[in-house]
């Protein structure tokens, strides 16, 4: 089961790596810059599940202000949503701490969550589930991001991806180079 999970993580990493690998306009004159507008908001809507009682509630929080849910303290740090004409997507950076009696607060989650893909980066907790529903409130800032602003160099292969290639009996470095040659 662990091997299957590692393979799936490797495939996901590979597809994400391939999606961000772009050639520069000098290399490909026909490529047009695709701009995508995003909106940074001052509030966030979260869904919270108490697995013991089965209750699901919607939580609204302001940026950088903690809210409580059970023994958790949730601090939203950043929330951005796609423009209305783009496919719906809300992305948030959350910090979630847990307070246990007679022990200090400890982080149980710190990272990005995606409304359209809650399983990619999820809170792993035995009692609670938290996921992003949408970014809400007023728009603080609007920004346009061009696909040409993405890094033009390839990201180094992660250990999981290297293990995936090695599991296939291939050398990760030469497999990566072979993919480049096939695209040329």
Secondary structure by P-SEA (a helix, b strand, c coil): caaaaaaaaaaaaaaaaaaaccccccccccccbbbbbbbbbcbbbbbbbcccccbbbbbbbcccbbbbcccbbbbbcbbbbccccccbbbbbbbbbbbbccccccccccbbbbbcccccccccccccbbbbbccccccccbbbbbbccccccccccccaaaaaaaaaacccaaaaaaaaaaaac
